[in-house]
């Protein structure tokens, strides 16, 4: 066989491990191997083998935000007495509704198996392992791992990024919860190490020699200073973390590699680690404001929009989350890589299909979308609308954890097709809302096309409906662009050319402006009616935000409507002024010199930079 150059990408999520070898010549997959498994929740009794528990897990994930108050009101663990942990305690407090975890041993064993299986496939096809020029790791964002640095054993299950303990504060909040509640973590003391999946995998593959992470994964923890790209020492100190217990940051302007000494990839080097949304953004070549990448799966929709010219401005409480998109190596001047920031928003509306399955209305995603596409019910003023707020609507742009699912517009004519149609439309409207939130956060307009990947991207009916609802051109290139982005980044890190010859499939909107305006209005009314069903955070059930004032219902222009118009005008004027000042400041302020503010990456060494990077 003719010698080729390939990049190996290890993709690790809490419910799937995949190892893919990609050719740098045309980005085609040489070999691939994958394993999937359900997550651990209070509803999953046999998480090691029962795939039917995935449905229960998805419903529990959707209810995470609603259970946030339960975590806050929990009493201290009985294993802690007189301020000291009782290390003889048998176990930590049991899981609560909304907790989503995974057994680290399951993930690590799967990693070794899929790597071994892929290497065997390469050998059988005549492609030796020496053809692999670099290894990249791409992992789900924000998931927290805690392990013992001496024994190498995890001291607690993974805390998934959709866990209720992540709702307020992200990974930092989960770390604080472990330090306060987990007896195993408290008993590990100074030997306990924390990190995202990439830090844990790198540590395991290098036999404990490398303990570091990259800025993309670090930005999802809520502990990274986006201006200096260093750990925020005040935020870390407030969570009880020290430099030794948290991984060092890999310098973005310096080539570094972690040598693998465990498993079948012994002797190869890991040059790149990236969070999945960031890898997708890089693969879709999004580098300026207005460009947005959407990853749509059967559980979540993750939207990441690019933001150039420095870190995004401070976002409101109900706005998107500012993160580091990616750091692209500059071949001409590696001391000044291209830094692309991003704004992140997440929706769990796609979990509505699991509800349809439980109700016996559909058997699969394909059947759901095909039923919608084949029926094409007429769009009338009595169209059915569904708001799948199974765990509330806690994320941007709604910020309403007290919301609950509603179905509006049903009647004697409503049957299975109408409910399926409403479910598909709810996914599209939810994605359109969070895309608009991300674009508005960057003070720009949506730059078409809207890039979509994920397992739902292969459903033509869903993609066409999304194009019609959003009024934007949709581009679908691959189902998993994260692997392509990580491979491309790894190739750039070692100065190897990487060519992606896959052509994109485009979906053009067929709706009119009037239709979209009517759909958006009906959807907004349905969302408003989902508010106020659960009393939480001091709100009563008769929340005024969930009720349309009487003068509006009667069609009269009253004082409350006038006050509402004035309030909206004030918000619009304030936003425009802030956008103008923000643009002028970014235009006049030079970009920071990254080689002066980054950390050292020597394995096991503390942060050594003098510019606010010491902890």
N, C-alpha and C positions, 0 to 999 in steps of 0.2 A: 504494500500500500504506500502511496506517495505521502511523504512526511507533511504534516499540517501543523499549524499552531492553534491551540484550543485554550479556552478559559473555563475553569470549573467554578460553578456557582452553587453554593450551599444555601438553600432557602429554608429558613426555620420559622415556623409559626407554632403556636401552642396546640394546634390541631392538625398540623401537616408538616412533614419534613420531606424536602425534595432536593435531589442532587442532580444537576444538569451540566453536561459538558457541551460548550458552545464553540463552533468554529469561528475564528476571527475573519475568515475570508468572506462569508456571506451570512453570518449569524445563525446558521442552521444548527439544530440540535444533533450532536453526534450520538450521545446516549443520555438517558434520563432514568431515574429511579425515585419512587415516592412511596410514602406511607401516610395514612391518615388515621385519626383516632379522636374520640369525643373528649370534650373538656369535662372537668369535675365541677359539679354544682351540688346544691342541696337536693336536687331532684334526680341526680344520676347515681344510682346505687351500685351499678357494676360498670364503672367507667373504663375498664380495661378491655371489654370485648363487646359490649352491647351498643351497636351503632344507632339503635332506635332512641337512645337517650340524647342524641344530638338535638332532636326537636325540643325536648324538655330543657336542654341547656340554652337553646336560643330564646325560649320564652323567659327563662330566668335572667338572661343577659338583658333582655328588653325591660325587665322590671328593676334593673340595678338602681336607677336614679330614685325610684320611689322608695327604696329601702335605705336611702342615705341617712335618714333620721334615726333608724334603728342602730346604725353603727355609732352615731354620735352619742346616743343615750346608753350605750353599753357600759356596764360596770366593769371595773378592773378585774383582770383574771385572778381567780382564786389561787393561782400558782405563785402569785407575788405576795409576800408577807413582809411587813416591816421594811418596805422599800427594797427588799432583796429577792431575787427570783429563787423559787424552790426548784432546783434542777432535778429533783426526784419525781417531779410531776410527770405523769404518763403521757399527756398530750396537751396541745394548745386548745383554746376554746373552739367548740364545733363551728362549722361553717353556717352562715346565715343566708337568708334569701338575698340574691344579688351578688353573692360571692362567686367568682369564676376563677378557677385555678387549674393547674396541670402538674402532674408528677414529673419532676426533673429526670428521674431514672428512665421513664418511658421515652422522653425526648432524646436523651443521650444514647440509649440503646438503638433507637431508630436512626439516629445520625450515623452510627457505626455501620448499621446494616445497609442503609441506602448507599453509603459510600462504597462499601465492599461489593454490593451488587452492581453498581455502575462500573467499578474498576474491572470486575469480571466480564461485563459486557464489552468493555473496550478491548480487553485481551482477546476475547473470542472473535471480535471483528478485525483484529490485526492492528489496533491502535494502542500502542504501549502508553503507559502512564507518563513516560518522559515527554510526551507531546504537550502535556499540560504546562503552560508557561506561568500561570498565576492562579490563585484561588481567591474567590470573593465570597463574602458572607453577607446575605441580605436577610433581614429579620423584621418581624412585626414591631411596631413602635411601642415604646413606653412600658412593655411588660417587664416586671421586676423579678430578679433572681437574688436569693441570699444563700451563701454557702460558706463552709468552713475552709479557710485557707490551708489548714494543717492536714486535715483528712481528705479534703477534696469533695466531701459530701455536701449536698444541699441541706440546709437546716430548715427549709420551709418550701412548700409548693410554689411554683410560679404564681404570681398575682397578675392575672390577665389585664390588658389595658382597658377592657370594658367592665372591670370589676367595680362594684359600688365604692370600694375604698379608693378608687382613682378619680371619683367624680369631682371632688373639690381639691385641686392641687396636683393632680397627676401622679407621677411616680414618686415625687417627694412626699405626698400624703401617704402613699402606701408604705414607704420607708418608715415614716413616723409611726404608723400603725404597728408595724412589726416590732419596732424598738419598744413600744409601750405595751403590746399585748402578747407577743410571742415569747413563750418561755425558752424555746430552743434558741432563738436569736439572742436573748438576754444572757443565757448561759454560755454561749459561744464567745461573748465579750469581744476582746480586741482581735480575735482570730476571724471574726465574721467579715465577709466581703459582700458588697452590694453592687449591682450593675444591671444593665439591660441584657437582652439575650446575646448580643454580639460580644460583650465583655466576657460573659460566662463561657461562651463557645470558644473564644480565643484562648481563654485561660485553660480550658480543658484540653484543647487540641495541642497546645504548646507545653503540656505537662506542668502548668503553673508558672511558666517562665515569663509570660506576657500578660499584664493586667492593664488593659487600656481600652478606650472607646473612641469613636469619632464624633465630630461636632453635630452631625445630623441626628444620631441617636441621643446625644447629650441634650440637644435642644428640646426633645420631646419629654424630658424629665422635669422641666420647669426649673432647673438649677443652673442653667447656662446663661451667662451674660452675653447677649447677642451683639453688643457693641464691641467687646474685646475678644469674644470667642474663647473666654476662660470661664471656669467655674465661678459662680457667684458665691463668694465665701460667706457673705452674710446669710444668704438663703440656706446654705449647707449647714452653717452653725445653728440656725434656728431649727433644723430638723435633727440635730444631734449627730451630724456626720463629721468625720475627720478626713484628712487627705488619704490616710492609709486604708480607710474603709470604702473609698470610692475610686473608680479607675482614673488613671491619668488620661489626658486628652492627647490624641495623635495630632501632631502639627500638620496644618493644612498646606504648608509651604515646603514640606520636606518629605521625601520618599522614605517610607519605613515599611518593614516587613516583619511578620511573625512567623517563625519557622515551625512547621508542624512536626511533632515527634510521636504522636499517638495515632494509631490506626493505619489504614492502607495508604494514606497520603503522606507517609513519613518522608521528610526531606523537602517537601514543597513549601511554598511561602504564601501567607495570606497578606495581600497588598491592600485590600479594600474591605471595609465593612460599611454598610449603609442601612438605614431604615427603609422599609418598603415604599412608603409614599415619596420619599426623596429619590429613590432609585427610579420610580415611575416618572417623576417630574423630569429627571435628567434624560431618561430614555425618550421621552416625548419632545425633547429639545425645547422646553419651556424656559425662557430666560428673561422675559420682560413682563412688566405688569399687564394684566389682562389675560395672559395665557394660563389656562386652567387644565389640570389633569384629574380625572375622576376614575376611581377604582370601585366598581360596582359588583358586589358579591351577593350571595343569598342571605347574608346577615347584616352587612353594613354598606354604606356608601361613604367613601373617604375622598374628600375634595381638597386638593392642594393647589393653590395659585401662586405663580411666581411673583416675586417682588424685587425689582432691581434698585440700584442706587441706595444701598445701605439698609439697615434693619427697618422693618415696618414701624410706623408710629404706634403709640400706645393705643390698644384697641379697647372699646367699651366692654363692660361685663358680659354683654350678650353678643359680642363680636367674635370673629375667628381668632385662632391661636397663632401667634407669631413664632415661627421656627426657622431653622436653617434648611433651605431647600437642598443645595448641594454645593460642593467646592470643586470646580473643574480645573484640572491642572493646566497651567500655562506653559506650553512647550518652549516658548521663546524666553520666558522669565519665570522660573518655578518659584521664585520668592514672592511673586504677586499672582496667586491663582485667582480665578474668577469666582467670586462668592455670590451666589443667588439665594436670597432669602425667600420665605414662603409664608402664606397664611393658610391655616388648616381649619376645616370644619367637617363634622361627621354627622351622618344620619343613619338611624336604624330602621328606616321605613321598609326596607326590603324584607325584613323578618315577617311581614304580613303574609307572605306566601306560606310560611310554616303554619300560620293560623288557618289558612284556607285548606291545607292538607289535613289538619286535625279535624276540621269541620266536614271533611269528605267532599269538598267542592272541587278539588283538583288533586292529582297524584304527583305532579312534578312541575318544575318551572316551565319546561317545554310545553306541557299540556296547558298550563295557565296562559302563556303568551299566545299559543296557537289558537286557543279558544277565543281569546280577545281579537286576534287578527282575522279569524274566519267569520266571526259574527258581525263585527263592525257596527254596533248599534248606533242608531241616529243620535246625534248630540242635540238635546233639547233643553229647554229651561228647567225641566224636571229631572235632569240627569242625576244619578246617584253619586254621592261623594263619600269617600271613606277616609278617615284620619287614623292611621295605625299607631296611636300613641299608647302602646301597651305598657310602657314604663314611663309615661309622661313624655314631654318634649323639653328636656333639660338643656339641650345644646343650642348653639346659635342657629338661626336668629330668633328662636322662640323664647327659650329660657323659662319654660313653664313645666316644672316637674309635677304640678298638680293636674295636668291634662290626662285624659283617658280616652280610649278609642270611641269614636262615634261614627255612625253611618247616617247620612242625611239624604233626604229625597226619596226614601223608599215608599212603596205603595203596593196596591194589589197587582200592579204590572211587574213588580220586581221579582226576579228569579235568579238562578245561578249565574247566568251570563252577566247580568248587571253588577253583581257583587264582584266577579272576577275583573270586570272592566274598571270598577271603582278601585280595586286593589292595585291594578297596573297603573292607573292614573295617579294614585296616591304616591307611588314610588317616583314617578316622573316629576310630580309637583314638589315633592320633598327635595329631590336632587336639584331642581331648578331654584328652590329657595336658598339652599346652602351655597350653590354656585354664585347666586346674586349677592349673598352675604360676603363671600370671599372677594369678589370683584369690587364691591363697594368699600371693603376694608382697605384696598390698595388705591382708592381714589382714581379709578380708571373704568374703562368700558371693556366688556368681554371681547377678547381677540379671537375670532373664529379661525379654525374650527375648535370645538370643544372635544378634547381628547378623552376617550373612554377605554378602559380595559377592565379585566376581571372576568369571572366565569359567566356573568350575565351579559357580557358584551357580544357573545355569539348569538343572542336572541334577536333576530332581525325585527320582530314586531315591537319589542321593548325599545330598541334603539330608534326606530322610526317614530314611535310615540314620544320619546324623549325629545327628539328633534322638533316635533310639532308643538309640544308644550313649551319648550324653551325658545323656539323660534331661531335656533342656532344650528349651524352645520355640525354634524357629529362625525368624528374620525375614529375608526377602530383599526388598529394595526395588528396587535397580538393580544391574546387573552391574558398573558402575564408579562407585562412590560418591565416589572421589577427585575426579573432575571436578565433581560436584555440590557437594562440600565447598569446593573452591577457589573456585567461582563464588559460593557463598553468602558466603564470607569477603571476597571482593572487593567484593561488593555492600554488605556492612556497612562496609567501609573507606571508601566514598564516600557513605554514608548513603542507600542505595537499597534499597527493600523487595525481598525475594526470597522467592518462594512456591514450595514444592515440593508439588505436588498428586498425586504418584505414591503409590498405595496399596501397602502391603507385603503380601507373601504369607507366610503362616505355616505351619510344619510342626510338628504336635504329636507328642510321643513316644507310642508305642504299646507300649513294652516295660514290663515290671514290674521292681520293685527286685531281685527274685531273679535275673531274667535278666541284668540289668546287672552284678550282683555276680559272677555266673559268668563272663560275658564278660571283665570286668576281671581276674579271677584268671587265666584262661587267657592273656590278652594279656600280663600281667606275667611269667608263666612263659616265654612265647616270647621276650620282650625279654631276660630274664636269660640265656637260652640263646644269644643273639646276641653276648654279651660274650666278650672274651678270645681272639679269633681272630687278632689281629695284635699282635705284641710292639712296644710303643712307650711312650715316656715312662718307661722303666725297668720296665714291667710284663712279666712272663713270660707265655708262652702259657697256662700252667696257673694263671691268675689265680683267686685264691680267691673273688672276687666273682662269678665266672661259674659256680661249682660249688655245688650244694646240699650242705650238710654231711651226713655219713653218718647221724647220728642223726635228721635230718629226713627223709631218704629212708626210713629204717626205721620212721618213725612214732613214735619214742620222744622223750620230753621230756628232753633232755640238758642238760648245763651250758652248751653253746654257745647253745642256744635260750633258756635263762634269761638269759644275758648279753645276748643280742640284745633280749629284751623289756625288760630294764632300760635298755639303751641307747636304745631307742625312747621309753620313758617319760621319760627324761632330756631327750631332744631335744624332746619334746612340751611338757614342763613349761617348759623354757627358752624355747621359742618363745612360749608363752602369756604368760609374764612380760614378755618383750620387747615383745610386741604391746600389752600393757596400759600399760607405761611409755611406749611410742611414742605411743599414742593420747592419754594424759594430757598429754604434752609438746606435741603438736600442738594440743590444745584450749586450752592455756594460753598458747601462744606466738602472738603476733599475726603476721599475714602481713607480709612485708617490703614496704617502700614502693618499688615498682618504678621510680618516676620518679627515685629517688635512686641507682639502681645500674645503669642502662642506659647504653649507649654512644651516641656521636654517629654520625650516618649521613651526614654530608656526603661527597659522592663524593671518593674518593681521600685523605680525611683519616685520620690515625691515630686510635686510640681516645683519647678525651679525658676520660673520667670519672675522678674522683679516688678513687672507692671501689673499688679493686682491679681496675679495668678497663684500666689502662695496662699495656702489655706491654714 
